[in-house]
Amino acid sequence: MTILRSVVVGGGSALPSRCVSNATLAETVDTSDDWIVQRTGIRQRYLCGPGETTSVLGARAARAALDDAGLTPNDIDLVICATSTPDHTFPSTATQIQAALGIHQGFAFDLQAVCAGFVYAVATADKFLTSGSARRALVVGAETFSRILDWEDRTTCVLFGDGAGAIVLEAQDGQGTIADRGVLASSLRSDGRHRDKLYVDGGPGSTGTTGHLRMSGKEVFRFAVGSVTDVILDAFNATGTTADDLDWFVPHQANRRIIEASADKLGIARDKVVLTVDRHGNTSAASIPLALDVARKDGRIKHGDLVMIEAIGGGFTWGAALIRW
Ligand code: UT7
C-alpha cells in the first residue's frame, strides 16, 4: 500500500549583507567577545539594513529553494512563512513572498510560533500535503529580530540575528515505512503558562506599537534543556527509531550550551549535531532552515539521511520533526 509523504526536494537561504562580529558589537554595547562566546557560542550575526525586510529575505530564500528544486512558481500551491517579525501586521509575509515570486495559484499564510515556527510550519505543510490538499509547498522561516531588539539591553541584543531559509516539500508516494523519504513524524507542544518568560512588550492589539523583545534568559535556558526532549522522544517512538539511527540533529540555534546539553541528554553523538549559532546567532524561525542549508551545501546532509529538527520558542512553543532527506 502506498501513502503520501512530504519529501524535501529543494532548499535555500538568504542573509542580510551586513555581518557584525562580537568585537564590533562591543564598540556600542557593554559586552565582550569572550562573554558572548563563552555563554552562547555566538561569534557573529547578520543584521538587516534599509530595504532588507523579512519578506525580502524570505523571498530570496524561497527563490533559491525553488531553483534548487528545479521548479517554477507555477509548481507551488502552498506557501507558509514562519515569522514573528512580519513586514506588516497584515497582509501576511507569505502573501508578499507569493507575489514576489509570481506564484498566482494556491494559498499562503503566516505561522507564528516564534523560534519553533519552522518546525510548526513543516508539520502543518505535511498535513496539507499528505491529505491531498496541496501538492507542493514552500516552507519559509524568515526573521528580522534586530528590529524588535532593545539595543540598550545587553542581556538580549547580543543573542539575535536576521536571516531566512526555505525548503520545498512535495507530496510523493511512499511505502509507509521509515525507509521512505519525507517527513516521517512530527510532534508539537505549547504551554502558555510560560508566556511571560520570552515575549514582546507591545503589539497591534495592546499598545499599538511594535514593542521590544524581553526574556528571562535563565528560565528559558532551564526549560529548553530540561523539557523539550519530550517531542524528540515522541518522534523516535512514533517511528521506532533511536538516537543511533539519526544521521543529523539540526536543532534551533539559540545557544551552543543548550544544544550540546540536549544532544547529550538524548544520547545523540556530538558529531551528528549541526551547529551554526556561531555564525548566524539566534535567527528564531529562520535558524533551522539556515542550518539545514549550510549542512546540505557543505555535503553533510544527503538524500536518504535521517534528520531530526527541533526547536523551542516563546509561549512556550516547541516541536520536533523527523525527516528522511
Ligand atoms: O530562542 C529561544 C530563546 N532564547 C534562548 O534560548 C536563550 C536562553 N538563555 C541563554 O542562552 C542564557 O541564559 C543567556 C546567554 C541569555 C545568559 O547566560 P547566563 O549564563 O544565564 O547569564 P546570566 O543571565 O546569569 O548573566 C550572568 C552575568 C550577569 O552579571 P552578574 O550579575 O553576574 O554580575 C549579567 O549582568 O553576565 C552579565 N551579562 C553580560 N555581560 C556581558 C548579561 N549579558 C551580558 C552581556 N555581556 N551581553
Residues whose N, C-alpha, C, O or C-beta is under 5 A from the ligand:
A	BS01	UT7	D30 T31 S32 W35 R39 T40 C115 R154 T155 V158 G217 K218 V220 F221 A254 N255 I312 G313
